[in-house]
Amino acid sequence: MKKTIFFVILAVLFANLMFTGYQCGSAEMTSSKLYMQRSEWDNAKDQLQKELAKRPENYEAWYWLGRVNHEKKNYPEMLSAFNSSLKLSGQFKKEIDAIRMSVWAQTFNKGVEYYNSALGSEPDKAPEFFDKAITQLKTAITVQPDSFPPYRVLALTYYGMKDRSNAETYLKEAIARQNDGQLGRILGGIYYDRAMSLRAEASKLESPQKEEAIAKVNNVFNQAIQALEHALVASPNDAPILIILNDSYIAAGRTEDAMNSYRRAIVADPNNKLVHYNYGVLLLRATNFAEAAEQFEIALNLDNNFTDALYNVSATYMQWGARMKEKAEAEIKDDKNKQLDKSFEEKFRKAKGFLERLVKLSENDVAAWETLGMANTLLNIPKDAKAAFDKADSLRKAK
């Protein structure tokens, strides 16, 4: 019995020696842990690197090397060490995940803080805060590459710096992770501005370079449209998105798409005079006079002094009246007993009323005075017609 107890005690002591030997490990591991206890991070790192040079399969050493780099705020090396540990073993995965999340939260929050400081600072101070925000946010991305928020703020940071190239890169990265209406609108706006700039350059070229340049312009407009349509999925009633999308459709020659988009924009923002006005311009181009006039008049109800709307609504009624007059005269051409339908005069009177409002607001507008003269002529008011034409002539001579 005593002999049996002796062998049991011996076995336990042997096991304890084995465990103690594993825990203490090499001299380098023991030294590194002593240095870590004293917060001597450089010395601890040196010992861990020596250990790993001898035993690169030591996942515990890789883990502690990651911890040391975390204390030194050397995050790229921290991640590299943690990844090496996880490749060899998952024993420290829980601890590694917690540290990563902690670093992510700290750097992301600091990045947001610097970004907000840049927005609220004087122009000469903003670049410094933006640069600090970028450093923090890129660290957050390095720690958690699939996390959406740092990409979002980083994209806005570059956009705030007017760095369109980097803004575009990170806008696309952010949107790939999560569709976001604001980011999509910004990305679409970048493409739209680029396309308009390219169009201006293309207009100065000669064939065949001009055709190639125009093809490139259309491709960039389509990029804008694609980005904005995708943004609408996230924010279906976002009026600013719809406005830029409408402009992109028009610039790309996609009139029917623009028409549908403007209808959506009006529902989303019925009190936006520019939406009604721009939709009216499209309708006028399509010679849909009744609906065009309606949209211009809604815009004028929202802003009585909206001179562009006054000019276009008067142009709408002038063209509408001219079309009706031409049709009425054609109908009596072969039938002298039939009387001329003069309902077109109502359209000219409408035009006259809007033009009189316009010249009060824009007294030096030659085109407005001439159009008013034409309206008075068509309404057979020669005195008023002469006065309007004389005013246009005097303005033209004054220039």
TIZA-131505 format. One record per residue (C-alpha): residue in one letter; z, x, y negated. Coordinates in nm, 3 decimals. Example, Ala and Ser with C-alpha at 12.3 -4.5 7.8 and 13.67 -1.06 7.14 Angstrom:
REM residues 2
<atom r="A" Z="0.780" X="1.230" Y="0.450"/>
<atom r="S" Z="0.714" X="1.367" Y="0.106"/>
REM end
This chain:
REM residues 399
<atom r="M" Z="0.000" X="0.000" Y="0.000"/>
<atom r="K" Z="0.095" X="0.281" Y="-0.242"/>
<atom r="K" Z="-0.223" X="0.465" Y="-0.145"/>
<atom r="T" Z="-0.431" X="0.155" Y="-0.227"/>
<atom r="I" Z="-0.264" X="0.117" Y="-0.566"/>
<atom r="F" Z="-0.330" X="0.485" Y="-0.639"/>
<atom r="F" Z="-0.705" X="0.449" Y="-0.575"/>
<atom r="V" Z="-0.720" X="0.133" Y="-0.793"/>
<atom r="I" Z="-0.548" X="0.314" Y="-1.083"/>
<atom r="L" Z="-0.781" X="0.610" Y="-1.037"/>
<atom r="A" Z="-1.085" X="0.383" Y="-1.050"/>
<atom r="V" Z="-0.963" X="0.219" Y="-1.370"/>
<atom r="L" Z="-0.898" X="0.555" Y="-1.533"/>
<atom r="F" Z="-1.247" X="0.671" Y="-1.435"/>
<atom r="A" Z="-1.401" X="0.358" Y="-1.581"/>
<atom r="N" Z="-1.207" X="0.410" Y="-1.902"/>
<atom r="L" Z="-1.330" X="0.766" Y="-1.924"/>
<atom r="M" Z="-1.689" X="0.648" Y="-1.875"/>
<atom r="F" Z="-1.650" X="0.382" Y="-2.147"/>
<atom r="T" Z="-1.480" X="0.622" Y="-2.385"/>
<atom r="G" Z="-1.750" X="0.876" Y="-2.326"/>
<atom r="Y" Z="-2.021" X="0.616" Y="-2.406"/>
<atom r="Q" Z="-1.843" X="0.500" Y="-2.718"/>
<atom r="C" Z="-1.785" X="0.847" Y="-2.856"/>
<atom r="G" Z="-2.130" X="0.967" Y="-2.756"/>
<atom r="S" Z="-2.255" X="1.298" Y="-2.887"/>
<atom r="A" Z="-2.096" X="1.519" Y="-3.148"/>
<atom r="E" Z="-2.362" X="1.402" Y="-3.395"/>
<atom r="M" Z="-2.276" X="1.035" Y="-3.336"/>
<atom r="T" Z="-1.904" X="1.103" Y="-3.370"/>
<atom r="S" Z="-1.956" X="1.299" Y="-3.691"/>
<atom r="S" Z="-2.185" X="1.036" Y="-3.839"/>
<atom r="K" Z="-1.925" X="0.763" Y="-3.787"/>
<atom r="L" Z="-1.655" X="0.974" Y="-3.948"/>
<atom r="Y" Z="-1.880" X="1.033" Y="-4.248"/>
<atom r="M" Z="-1.959" X="0.660" Y="-4.269"/>
<atom r="Q" Z="-1.588" X="0.579" Y="-4.271"/>
<atom r="R" Z="-1.555" X="0.807" Y="-4.574"/>
<atom r="S" Z="-1.873" X="0.660" Y="-4.735"/>
<atom r="E" Z="-2.039" X="1.001" Y="-4.723"/>
<atom r="W" Z="-2.379" X="0.847" Y="-4.665"/>
<atom r="D" Z="-2.595" X="1.159" Y="-4.704"/>
<atom r="N" Z="-2.391" X="1.350" Y="-4.447"/>
<atom r="A" Z="-2.390" X="1.051" Y="-4.212"/>
<atom r="K" Z="-2.766" X="1.024" Y="-4.242"/>
<atom r="D" Z="-2.810" X="1.394" Y="-4.169"/>
<atom r="Q" Z="-2.604" X="1.367" Y="-3.848"/>
<atom r="L" Z="-2.788" X="1.054" Y="-3.731"/>
<atom r="Q" Z="-3.125" X="1.220" Y="-3.786"/>
<atom r="K" Z="-3.009" X="1.517" Y="-3.582"/>
<atom r="E" Z="-2.899" X="1.281" Y="-3.307"/>
<atom r="L" Z="-3.234" X="1.102" Y="-3.307"/>
<atom r="A" Z="-3.428" X="1.429" Y="-3.304"/>
<atom r="K" Z="-3.254" X="1.497" Y="-2.969"/>
<atom r="R" Z="-3.236" X="1.142" Y="-2.835"/>
<atom r="P" Z="-3.499" X="0.918" Y="-3.003"/>
<atom r="E" Z="-3.422" X="0.642" Y="-2.750"/>
<atom r="N" Z="-3.071" X="0.593" Y="-2.893"/>
<atom r="Y" Z="-3.102" X="0.243" Y="-3.037"/>
<atom r="E" Z="-2.744" X="0.253" Y="-3.166"/>
<atom r="A" Z="-2.822" X="0.562" Y="-3.374"/>
<atom r="W" Z="-3.129" X="0.386" Y="-3.516"/>
<atom r="Y" Z="-2.912" X="0.088" Y="-3.604"/>
<atom r="W" Z="-2.654" X="0.301" Y="-3.785"/>
<atom r="L" Z="-2.929" X="0.493" Y="-3.961"/>
<atom r="G" Z="-3.052" X="0.156" Y="-4.090"/>
<atom r="R" Z="-2.701" X="0.072" Y="-4.207"/>
<atom r="V" Z="-2.672" X="0.404" Y="-4.389"/>
<atom r="N" Z="-3.005" X="0.348" Y="-4.564"/>
<atom r="H" Z="-2.887" X="0.000" Y="-4.656"/>
<atom r="E" Z="-2.583" X="0.152" Y="-4.828"/>
<atom r="K" Z="-2.813" X="0.397" Y="-5.007"/>
<atom r="K" Z="-3.041" X="0.103" Y="-5.106"/>
<atom r="N" Z="-3.330" X="0.282" Y="-4.939"/>
<atom r="Y" Z="-3.476" X="-0.039" Y="-4.803"/>
<atom r="P" Z="-3.810" X="0.082" Y="-4.660"/>
<atom r="E" Z="-3.628" X="0.343" Y="-4.447"/>
<atom r="M" Z="-3.364" X="0.083" Y="-4.359"/>
<atom r="L" Z="-3.631" X="-0.147" Y="-4.221"/>
<atom r="S" Z="-3.804" X="0.134" Y="-4.035"/>
<atom r="A" Z="-3.477" X="0.231" Y="-3.864"/>
<atom r="F" Z="-3.388" X="-0.129" Y="-3.781"/>
<atom r="N" Z="-3.734" X="-0.188" Y="-3.633"/>
<atom r="S" Z="-3.697" X="0.123" Y="-3.418"/>
<atom r="S" Z="-3.362" X="-0.006" Y="-3.291"/>
<atom r="L" Z="-3.503" X="-0.349" Y="-3.210"/>
<atom r="K" Z="-3.799" X="-0.201" Y="-3.023"/>
<atom r="L" Z="-3.554" X="-0.027" Y="-2.791"/>
<atom r="S" Z="-3.292" X="-0.302" Y="-2.764"/>
<atom r="G" Z="-3.194" X="-0.639" Y="-2.907"/>
<atom r="Q" Z="-2.823" X="-0.560" Y="-2.903"/>
<atom r="F" Z="-2.794" X="-0.535" Y="-3.281"/>
<atom r="K" Z="-3.044" X="-0.809" Y="-3.368"/>
<atom r="K" Z="-2.780" X="-1.048" Y="-3.508"/>
<atom r="E" Z="-2.637" X="-0.781" Y="-3.737"/>
<atom r="I" Z="-2.984" X="-0.664" Y="-3.846"/>
<atom r="D" Z="-3.096" X="-1.020" Y="-3.927"/>
<atom r="A" Z="-2.785" X="-1.076" Y="-4.137"/>
<atom r="I" Z="-2.839" X="-0.757" Y="-4.336"/>
<atom r="R" Z="-3.206" X="-0.838" Y="-4.393"/>
<atom r="M" Z="-3.118" X="-1.184" Y="-4.522"/>
<atom r="S" Z="-2.851" X="-1.039" Y="-4.750"/>
<atom r="V" Z="-3.094" X="-0.785" Y="-4.898"/>
<atom r="W" Z="-3.360" X="-1.054" Y="-4.934"/>
<atom r="A" Z="-3.124" X="-1.286" Y="-5.124"/>
<atom r="Q" Z="-2.997" X="-1.008" Y="-5.351"/>
<atom r="T" Z="-3.340" X="-0.870" Y="-5.443"/>
<atom r="F" Z="-3.505" X="-1.211" Y="-5.477"/>
<atom r="N" Z="-3.231" X="-1.345" Y="-5.705"/>
<atom r="K" Z="-3.241" X="-1.026" Y="-5.912"/>
<atom r="G" Z="-3.619" X="-1.055" Y="-5.937"/>
<atom r="V" Z="-3.592" X="-1.414" Y="-6.063"/>
<atom r="E" Z="-3.328" X="-1.304" Y="-6.313"/>
<atom r="Y" Z="-3.553" X="-1.030" Y="-6.452"/>
<atom r="Y" Z="-3.852" X="-1.268" Y="-6.462"/>
<atom r="N" Z="-3.655" X="-1.524" Y="-6.664"/>
<atom r="S" Z="-3.530" X="-1.249" Y="-6.893"/>
<atom r="A" Z="-3.891" X="-1.143" Y="-6.957"/>
<atom r="L" Z="-3.989" X="-1.499" Y="-7.049"/>
<atom r="G" Z="-3.697" X="-1.531" Y="-7.287"/>
<atom r="S" Z="-3.722" X="-1.189" Y="-7.449"/>
<atom r="E" Z="-3.915" X="-1.051" Y="-7.744"/>
<atom r="P" Z="-4.276" X="-0.948" Y="-7.663"/>
<atom r="D" Z="-4.197" X="-0.576" Y="-7.683"/>
<atom r="K" Z="-3.908" X="-0.613" Y="-7.434"/>
<atom r="A" Z="-4.087" X="-0.835" Y="-7.181"/>
<atom r="P" Z="-4.285" X="-0.559" Y="-6.999"/>
<atom r="E" Z="-3.964" X="-0.377" Y="-6.905"/>
<atom r="F" Z="-3.816" X="-0.692" Y="-6.750"/>
<atom r="F" Z="-4.144" X="-0.778" Y="-6.577"/>
<atom r="D" Z="-4.156" X="-0.430" Y="-6.419"/>
<atom r="K" Z="-3.800" X="-0.466" Y="-6.292"/>
<atom r="A" Z="-3.881" X="-0.809" Y="-6.153"/>
<atom r="I" Z="-4.180" X="-0.667" Y="-5.965"/>
<atom r="T" Z="-3.968" X="-0.393" Y="-5.805"/>
<atom r="Q" Z="-3.708" X="-0.640" Y="-5.683"/>
<atom r="L" Z="-3.954" X="-0.903" Y="-5.563"/>
<atom r="K" Z="-4.166" X="-0.652" Y="-5.372"/>
<atom r="T" Z="-3.850" X="-0.535" Y="-5.197"/>
<atom r="A" Z="-3.771" X="-0.895" Y="-5.102"/>
<atom r="I" Z="-4.124" X="-0.929" Y="-4.962"/>
<atom r="T" Z="-4.086" X="-0.604" Y="-4.767"/>
<atom r="V" Z="-3.763" X="-0.733" Y="-4.612"/>
<atom r="Q" Z="-3.897" X="-1.081" Y="-4.531"/>
<atom r="P" Z="-4.281" X="-1.063" Y="-4.538"/>
<atom r="D" Z="-4.335" X="-1.430" Y="-4.452"/>
<atom r="S" Z="-4.101" X="-1.572" Y="-4.714"/>
<atom r="F" Z="-4.283" X="-1.785" Y="-4.975"/>
<atom r="P" Z="-4.048" X="-1.772" Y="-5.282"/>
<atom r="P" Z="-4.086" X="-1.399" Y="-5.366"/>
<atom r="Y" Z="-4.466" X="-1.425" Y="-5.353"/>
<atom r="R" Z="-4.452" X="-1.723" Y="-5.587"/>
<atom r="V" Z="-4.238" X="-1.555" Y="-5.851"/>
<atom r="L" Z="-4.428" X="-1.226" Y="-5.815"/>
<atom r="A" Z="-4.758" X="-1.407" Y="-5.877"/>
<atom r="L" Z="-4.610" X="-1.573" Y="-6.187"/>
<atom r="T" Z="-4.477" X="-1.237" Y="-6.302"/>
<atom r="Y" Z="-4.819" X="-1.071" Y="-6.288"/>
<atom r="Y" Z="-4.971" X="-1.377" Y="-6.456"/>
<atom r="G" Z="-4.711" X="-1.351" Y="-6.732"/>
<atom r="M" Z="-4.813" X="-0.986" Y="-6.775"/>
<atom r="K" Z="-5.178" X="-1.100" Y="-6.805"/>
<atom r="D" Z="-5.259" X="-0.887" Y="-6.499"/>
<atom r="R" Z="-5.514" X="-1.129" Y="-6.354"/>
<atom r="S" Z="-5.615" X="-0.905" Y="-6.064"/>
<atom r="N" Z="-5.266" X="-0.871" Y="-5.915"/>
<atom r="A" Z="-5.185" X="-1.230" Y="-6.007"/>
<atom r="E" Z="-5.485" X="-1.346" Y="-5.805"/>
<atom r="T" Z="-5.378" X="-1.134" Y="-5.506"/>
<atom r="Y" Z="-5.025" X="-1.272" Y="-5.494"/>
<atom r="L" Z="-5.130" X="-1.627" Y="-5.581"/>
<atom r="K" Z="-5.347" X="-1.628" Y="-5.270"/>
<atom r="E" Z="-5.067" X="-1.472" Y="-5.063"/>
<atom r="A" Z="-4.820" X="-1.736" Y="-5.184"/>
<atom r="I" Z="-5.056" X="-2.030" Y="-5.134"/>
<atom r="A" Z="-5.140" X="-1.906" Y="-4.783"/>
<atom r="R" Z="-4.771" X="-1.946" Y="-4.700"/>
<atom r="Q" Z="-4.714" X="-2.276" Y="-4.882"/>
<atom r="N" Z="-4.947" X="-2.498" Y="-5.081"/>
<atom r="D" Z="-4.822" X="-2.521" Y="-5.439"/>
<atom r="G" Z="-4.980" X="-2.728" Y="-5.714"/>
<atom r="Q" Z="-4.882" X="-2.504" Y="-6.005"/>
<atom r="L" Z="-5.000" X="-2.187" Y="-5.832"/>
<atom r="G" Z="-5.327" X="-2.353" Y="-5.729"/>
<atom r="R" Z="-5.388" X="-2.463" Y="-6.087"/>
<atom r="I" Z="-5.330" X="-2.109" Y="-6.214"/>
<atom r="L" Z="-5.557" X="-1.960" Y="-5.948"/>
<atom r="G" Z="-5.828" X="-2.216" Y="-6.022"/>
<atom r="G" Z="-5.794" X="-2.139" Y="-6.393"/>
<atom r="I" Z="-5.839" X="-1.767" Y="-6.330"/>
<atom r="Y" Z="-6.159" X="-1.835" Y="-6.136"/>
<atom r="Y" Z="-6.282" X="-2.080" Y="-6.402"/>
<atom r="D" Z="-6.228" X="-1.832" Y="-6.687"/>
<atom r="R" Z="-6.398" X="-1.558" Y="-6.485"/>
<atom r="A" Z="-6.697" X="-1.781" Y="-6.415"/>
<atom r="M" Z="-6.732" X="-1.875" Y="-6.782"/>
<atom r="S" Z="-6.722" X="-1.507" Y="-6.881"/>
<atom r="L" Z="-6.983" X="-1.421" Y="-6.618"/>
<atom r="R" Z="-7.200" X="-1.709" Y="-6.740"/>
<atom r="A" Z="-7.194" X="-1.572" Y="-7.094"/>
<atom r="E" Z="-7.302" X="-1.231" Y="-6.963"/>
<atom r="A" Z="-7.573" X="-1.386" Y="-6.744"/>
<atom r="S" Z="-7.725" X="-1.565" Y="-7.044"/>
<atom r="K" Z="-7.812" X="-1.226" Y="-7.194"/>
<atom r="L" Z="-8.005" X="-1.107" Y="-6.888"/>
<atom r="E" Z="-8.372" X="-1.140" Y="-6.795"/>
<atom r="S" Z="-8.516" X="-1.240" Y="-6.458"/>
<atom r="P" Z="-8.461" X="-1.153" Y="-6.176"/>
<atom r="Q" Z="-8.118" X="-1.016" Y="-6.272"/>
<atom r="K" Z="-8.042" X="-1.342" Y="-6.448"/>
<atom r="E" Z="-8.095" X="-1.550" Y="-6.133"/>
<atom r="E" Z="-7.870" X="-1.319" Y="-5.933"/>
<atom r="A" Z="-7.602" X="-1.336" Y="-6.200"/>
<atom r="I" Z="-7.619" X="-1.717" Y="-6.213"/>
<atom r="A" Z="-7.579" X="-1.734" Y="-5.835"/>
<atom r="K" Z="-7.264" X="-1.523" Y="-5.872"/>
<atom r="V" Z="-7.140" X="-1.753" Y="-6.150"/>
<atom r="N" Z="-7.186" X="-2.061" Y="-5.930"/>
<atom r="N" Z="-7.004" X="-1.890" Y="-5.646"/>
<atom r="V" Z="-6.702" X="-1.825" Y="-5.871"/>
<atom r="F" Z="-6.708" X="-2.185" Y="-5.997"/>
<atom r="N" Z="-6.700" X="-2.298" Y="-5.635"/>
<atom r="Q" Z="-6.399" X="-2.071" Y="-5.577"/>
<atom r="A" Z="-6.227" X="-2.247" Y="-5.867"/>
<atom r="I" Z="-6.315" X="-2.588" Y="-5.726"/>
<atom r="Q" Z="-6.190" X="-2.494" Y="-5.379"/>
<atom r="A" Z="-5.858" X="-2.366" Y="-5.516"/>
<atom r="L" Z="-5.808" X="-2.673" Y="-5.736"/>
<atom r="E" Z="-5.901" X="-2.923" Y="-5.466"/>
<atom r="H" Z="-5.649" X="-2.754" Y="-5.237"/>
<atom r="A" Z="-5.387" X="-2.772" Y="-5.513"/>
<atom r="L" Z="-5.444" X="-3.147" Y="-5.545"/>
<atom r="V" Z="-5.336" X="-3.189" Y="-5.183"/>
<atom r="A" Z="-4.992" X="-3.065" Y="-5.289"/>
<atom r="S" Z="-4.993" X="-3.242" Y="-5.629"/>
<atom r="P" Z="-5.232" X="-3.541" Y="-5.607"/>
<atom r="N" Z="-5.157" X="-3.678" Y="-5.956"/>
<atom r="D" Z="-5.129" X="-3.353" Y="-6.147"/>
<atom r="A" Z="-5.332" X="-3.418" Y="-6.463"/>
<atom r="P" Z="-5.369" X="-3.049" Y="-6.566"/>
<atom r="I" Z="-5.517" X="-2.968" Y="-6.223"/>
<atom r="L" Z="-5.759" X="-3.257" Y="-6.253"/>
<atom r="I" Z="-5.869" X="-3.153" Y="-6.602"/>
<atom r="I" Z="-5.956" X="-2.797" Y="-6.493"/>
<atom r="L" Z="-6.120" X="-2.933" Y="-6.179"/>
<atom r="N" Z="-6.329" X="-3.170" Y="-6.391"/>
<atom r="D" Z="-6.443" X="-2.886" Y="-6.615"/>
<atom r="S" Z="-6.531" X="-2.679" Y="-6.308"/>
<atom r="Y" Z="-6.736" X="-2.962" Y="-6.158"/>
<atom r="I" Z="-6.926" X="-3.006" Y="-6.483"/>
<atom r="A" Z="-6.988" X="-2.634" Y="-6.524"/>
<atom r="A" Z="-7.112" X="-2.615" Y="-6.165"/>
<atom r="G" Z="-7.348" X="-2.911" Y="-6.221"/>
<atom r="R" Z="-7.159" X="-3.139" Y="-5.981"/>
<atom r="T" Z="-7.166" X="-3.446" Y="-6.206"/>
<atom r="E" Z="-7.083" X="-3.710" Y="-5.947"/>
<atom r="D" Z="-6.781" X="-3.514" Y="-5.827"/>
<atom r="A" Z="-6.672" X="-3.480" Y="-6.190"/>
<atom r="M" Z="-6.704" X="-3.856" Y="-6.242"/>
<atom r="N" Z="-6.477" X="-3.929" Y="-5.945"/>
<atom r="S" Z="-6.233" X="-3.662" Y="-6.055"/>
<atom r="Y" Z="-6.210" X="-3.805" Y="-6.408"/>
<atom r="R" Z="-6.129" X="-4.147" Y="-6.268"/>
<atom r="R" Z="-5.840" X="-3.992" Y="-6.081"/>
<atom r="A" Z="-5.732" X="-3.803" Y="-6.393"/>
<atom r="I" Z="-5.721" X="-4.124" Y="-6.596"/>
<atom r="V" Z="-5.498" X="-4.288" Y="-6.338"/>
<atom r="A" Z="-5.274" X="-3.980" Y="-6.335"/>
<atom r="D" Z="-5.254" X="-3.948" Y="-6.714"/>
<atom r="P" Z="-5.383" X="-4.263" Y="-6.889"/>
<atom r="N" Z="-5.258" X="-4.153" Y="-7.233"/>
<atom r="N" Z="-5.448" X="-3.824" Y="-7.237"/>
<atom r="K" Z="-5.716" X="-3.864" Y="-7.504"/>
<atom r="L" Z="-5.913" X="-3.560" Y="-7.382"/>
<atom r="V" Z="-5.948" X="-3.703" Y="-7.033"/>
<atom r="H" Z="-6.094" X="-4.026" Y="-7.172"/>
<atom r="Y" Z="-6.312" X="-3.833" Y="-7.415"/>
<atom r="N" Z="-6.455" X="-3.594" Y="-7.155"/>
<atom r="Y" Z="-6.519" X="-3.879" Y="-6.913"/>
<atom r="G" Z="-6.699" X="-4.059" Y="-7.195"/>
<atom r="V" Z="-6.920" X="-3.753" Y="-7.253"/>
<atom r="L" Z="-7.022" X="-3.757" Y="-6.887"/>
<atom r="L" Z="-7.095" X="-4.129" Y="-6.898"/>
<atom r="L" Z="-7.303" X="-4.084" Y="-7.214"/>
<atom r="R" Z="-7.508" X="-3.812" Y="-7.046"/>
<atom r="A" Z="-7.568" X="-4.055" Y="-6.761"/>
<atom r="T" Z="-7.675" X="-4.317" Y="-7.023"/>
<atom r="N" Z="-7.395" X="-4.548" Y="-6.908"/>
<atom r="F" Z="-7.346" X="-4.666" Y="-7.266"/>
<atom r="A" Z="-7.100" X="-4.950" Y="-7.207"/>
<atom r="E" Z="-6.848" X="-4.741" Y="-7.013"/>
<atom r="A" Z="-6.898" X="-4.439" Y="-7.237"/>
<atom r="A" Z="-6.819" X="-4.645" Y="-7.548"/>
<atom r="E" Z="-6.512" X="-4.788" Y="-7.373"/>
<atom r="Q" Z="-6.375" X="-4.440" Y="-7.296"/>
<atom r="F" Z="-6.439" X="-4.309" Y="-7.649"/>
<atom r="E" Z="-6.269" X="-4.613" Y="-7.800"/>
<atom r="I" Z="-5.965" X="-4.566" Y="-7.574"/>
<atom r="A" Z="-5.947" X="-4.206" Y="-7.695"/>
<atom r="L" Z="-5.962" X="-4.330" Y="-8.055"/>
<atom r="N" Z="-5.685" X="-4.581" Y="-7.989"/>
<atom r="L" Z="-5.475" X="-4.285" Y="-7.880"/>
<atom r="D" Z="-5.578" X="-4.081" Y="-8.185"/>
<atom r="N" Z="-5.738" X="-4.256" Y="-8.484"/>
<atom r="N" Z="-5.845" X="-3.924" Y="-8.636"/>
<atom r="F" Z="-6.016" X="-3.784" Y="-8.326"/>
<atom r="T" Z="-6.340" X="-3.680" Y="-8.499"/>
<atom r="D" Z="-6.526" X="-3.572" Y="-8.183"/>
<atom r="A" Z="-6.463" X="-3.915" Y="-8.033"/>
<atom r="L" Z="-6.583" X="-4.082" Y="-8.355"/>
<atom r="Y" Z="-6.903" X="-3.880" Y="-8.349"/>
<atom r="N" Z="-6.975" X="-3.949" Y="-7.983"/>
<atom r="V" Z="-6.889" X="-4.318" Y="-7.991"/>
<atom r="S" Z="-7.127" X="-4.362" Y="-8.286"/>
<atom r="A" Z="-7.393" X="-4.162" Y="-8.096"/>
<atom r="T" Z="-7.335" X="-4.390" Y="-7.796"/>
<atom r="Y" Z="-7.390" X="-4.706" Y="-7.998"/>
<atom r="M" Z="-7.694" X="-4.556" Y="-8.174"/>
<atom r="Q" Z="-7.859" X="-4.463" Y="-7.843"/>
<atom r="W" Z="-7.758" X="-4.793" Y="-7.686"/>
<atom r="G" Z="-7.903" X="-4.989" Y="-7.979"/>
<atom r="A" Z="-8.224" X="-4.783" Y="-7.974"/>
<atom r="R" Z="-8.267" X="-4.852" Y="-7.600"/>
<atom r="M" Z="-8.212" X="-5.227" Y="-7.654"/>
<atom r="K" Z="-8.452" X="-5.232" Y="-7.952"/>
<atom r="E" Z="-8.723" X="-5.056" Y="-7.752"/>
<atom r="K" Z="-8.683" X="-5.305" Y="-7.467"/>
<atom r="A" Z="-8.684" X="-5.606" Y="-7.701"/>
<atom r="E" Z="-9.002" X="-5.487" Y="-7.875"/>
<atom r="A" Z="-9.171" X="-5.429" Y="-7.539"/>
<atom r="E" Z="-9.092" X="-5.786" Y="-7.432"/>
<atom r="I" Z="-9.277" X="-5.942" Y="-7.732"/>
<atom r="K" Z="-9.564" X="-5.696" Y="-7.733"/>
<atom r="D" Z="-9.795" X="-5.920" Y="-7.531"/>
<atom r="D" Z="-9.645" X="-6.250" Y="-7.641"/>
<atom r="K" Z="-9.669" X="-6.305" Y="-8.016"/>
<atom r="N" Z="-9.505" X="-6.646" Y="-7.989"/>
<atom r="K" Z="-9.183" X="-6.494" Y="-7.852"/>
<atom r="Q" Z="-8.917" X="-6.401" Y="-8.104"/>
<atom r="L" Z="-8.764" X="-6.055" Y="-8.120"/>
<atom r="D" Z="-8.415" X="-6.038" Y="-7.969"/>
<atom r="K" Z="-8.212" X="-5.866" Y="-8.240"/>
<atom r="S" Z="-7.889" X="-5.826" Y="-8.044"/>
<atom r="F" Z="-7.944" X="-5.452" Y="-8.075"/>
<atom r="E" Z="-7.836" X="-5.476" Y="-8.438"/>
<atom r="E" Z="-7.478" X="-5.532" Y="-8.324"/>
<atom r="K" Z="-7.482" X="-5.181" Y="-8.166"/>
<atom r="F" Z="-7.613" X="-5.026" Y="-8.487"/>
<atom r="R" Z="-7.341" X="-5.204" Y="-8.685"/>
<atom r="K" Z="-7.079" X="-5.066" Y="-8.446"/>
<atom r="A" Z="-7.225" X="-4.718" Y="-8.496"/>
<atom r="K" Z="-7.221" X="-4.765" Y="-8.874"/>
<atom r="G" Z="-6.853" X="-4.860" Y="-8.871"/>
<atom r="F" Z="-6.751" X="-4.553" Y="-8.670"/>
<atom r="L" Z="-6.971" X="-4.324" Y="-8.881"/>
<atom r="E" Z="-6.811" X="-4.451" Y="-9.201"/>
<atom r="R" Z="-6.472" X="-4.361" Y="-9.052"/>
<atom r="L" Z="-6.606" X="-4.021" Y="-8.952"/>
<atom r="V" Z="-6.743" X="-3.922" Y="-9.296"/>
<atom r="K" Z="-6.409" X="-4.011" Y="-9.454"/>
<atom r="L" Z="-6.243" X="-3.758" Y="-9.223"/>
<atom r="S" Z="-6.527" X="-3.502" Y="-9.230"/>
<atom r="E" Z="-6.683" X="-3.535" Y="-9.575"/>
<atom r="N" Z="-6.899" X="-3.224" Y="-9.536"/>
<atom r="D" Z="-7.050" X="-3.315" Y="-9.199"/>
<atom r="V" Z="-7.426" X="-3.317" Y="-9.264"/>
<atom r="A" Z="-7.513" X="-3.459" Y="-8.921"/>
<atom r="A" Z="-7.268" X="-3.748" Y="-8.965"/>
<atom r="W" Z="-7.416" X="-3.844" Y="-9.304"/>
<atom r="E" Z="-7.772" X="-3.827" Y="-9.167"/>
<atom r="T" Z="-7.682" X="-4.043" Y="-8.868"/>
<atom r="L" Z="-7.516" X="-4.292" Y="-9.102"/>
<atom r="G" Z="-7.837" X="-4.298" Y="-9.304"/>
<atom r="M" Z="-8.035" X="-4.374" Y="-8.987"/>
<atom r="A" Z="-7.796" X="-4.656" Y="-8.892"/>
<atom r="N" Z="-7.831" X="-4.814" Y="-9.236"/>
<atom r="T" Z="-8.210" X="-4.781" Y="-9.216"/>
<atom r="L" Z="-8.220" X="-4.956" Y="-8.878"/>
<atom r="L" Z="-7.995" X="-5.230" Y="-9.019"/>
<atom r="N" Z="-8.229" X="-5.265" Y="-9.318"/>
<atom r="I" Z="-7.971" X="-5.161" Y="-9.576"/>
<atom r="P" Z="-8.191" X="-4.929" Y="-9.789"/>
<atom r="K" Z="-7.939" X="-4.867" Y="-10.067"/>
<atom r="D" Z="-7.669" X="-4.747" Y="-9.828"/>
<atom r="A" Z="-7.928" X="-4.551" Y="-9.629"/>
<atom r="K" Z="-8.047" X="-4.364" Y="-9.942"/>
<atom r="A" Z="-7.690" X="-4.284" Y="-10.046"/>
<atom r="A" Z="-7.613" X="-4.137" Y="-9.702"/>
<atom r="F" Z="-7.934" X="-3.931" Y="-9.690"/>
<atom r="D" Z="-7.880" X="-3.804" Y="-10.045"/>
<atom r="K" Z="-7.529" X="-3.693" Y="-9.952"/>
<atom r="A" Z="-7.664" X="-3.506" Y="-9.648"/>
<atom r="D" Z="-7.928" X="-3.334" Y="-9.865"/>
<atom r="S" Z="-7.672" X="-3.227" Y="-10.127"/>
<atom r="L" Z="-7.446" X="-3.081" Y="-9.858"/>
<atom r="R" Z="-7.738" X="-2.896" Y="-9.701"/>
<atom r="K" Z="-7.839" X="-2.747" Y="-10.036"/>
<atom r="A" Z="-7.481" X="-2.647" Y="-10.112"/>
<atom r="K" Z="-7.486" X="-2.424" Y="-9.804"/>
REM end
